[in-house]
Amino acid sequence: MTSIDDVAASLGVSTATVSRALRGLPGVAEETRARVTATANKLGYVPSSSASGLASGRTMAMGVLVPVIDRWYFSAVLEGVDRQLRAAGYDLIVFSLGGDGVNRDRVFHRSILRKRIDALLVMCMHLTEEERTAVQELEYPNIVIGGAVEGVRHVGIDDARAARDAVEYLIGLGHTQIAHMRGGGSFDIDFEVPRLREQAFRQTMADHGLPVREDWSAFGDFRFSTSRSSALKLLADPLHRPTAVFCSSDEMAFGVLKAAAELGIAVPGQLSVIGIDDHEFAEPMGLTTIRQDPADQGAFAADLLLGELLRHEPSEYPPSRPHLLVERQSTGPVGA
């Protein structure tokens, strides 16, 4: 295995010069830095994160706190974060609450608050006042991805605008009898997201003078199985069923599509369904949706923190990430 001594010997410079050049520290001529980088790449030298940490006072690791791991959104965000960290020579440490939240005390008060990481990304979850204060008082950079947390920087789409765009699209197709498959509730996941999307749904309906039927507000919990069960009840009566369902996530929209198929309801002839996400299964399922890019959000957030750590550049409050309406086969005009 190539060592830092090998790189230094090959160039005829000291190991300290190689170390400083590869870590981007001052005091090294740009020409020398370029030669060191090229030689290190040629020889296959990989800097030791532990050695870098000893020299710089950093751990060369970034933490990501997630409520659970087995959700499409979370895994996609992690992929974006990991891509940026690997390129910067940083390690990724995942702290999972495991769904039931039993790890909260360990994570917030015994793991994260130890100096095991240089920065922290918190993925869409509700934080108690004590936990929020703990994050705000961290000595290293931190940011939230997904649902916003009061007092902490946030990267994500404009959830209210995305929901409004989805409902406006259905109304534009002539739908006035629109149901909502809403999420939230499990493990404090997406604490702000379901509230913002439901609020936007109700406000958009009101802006168009359309009633919101409480019996058409179904709970899907951001899960396929829960939304399928709820949709079977929502769509059971052919005389009193909506002509369209706005779903606060694609996974819930999949549940609605499955329920419609089981009940023999034609989509989009008798029922239009729209979601939010552009999940990897949305295209093969023919689902119209509001696309967001979780990997982009993760990469963007990681880059902000890396900029503060590696380039010593203060980051402004990040703007909302883009979202886009993607029209597919699950929506159409009323009665089409």
Secondary structure, DSSP 8 states (H G I E B T S, - for coil): ---HHHHHHHHTS-HHHHHHHHTT-SSS-HHHHHHHHHHHHHHT----HHHHHHHHS--SEEEEEES-S-SHHHHHHHHHHHHHHHHTT-EEEEEE-TTT-TTHHIIIIIITTSTT-SEEEEESB---HHHHHHHHT-SS-EEEESS--TTS-EESB-HHHHHHHHHHHHHHTT--SEEEEE---STTBTSHHHHHHHHHHHHHHHHTT----GGGEEE-TT-HHHHHHHHHHHTS-TTS--SEEEESSHHHHHHHHHHHHHTT--TTTT-EEEEEE--TTTTTTT-EEEE--HHHHHHHHHHHHHHHHHS---------B--EEE--TT--STT-
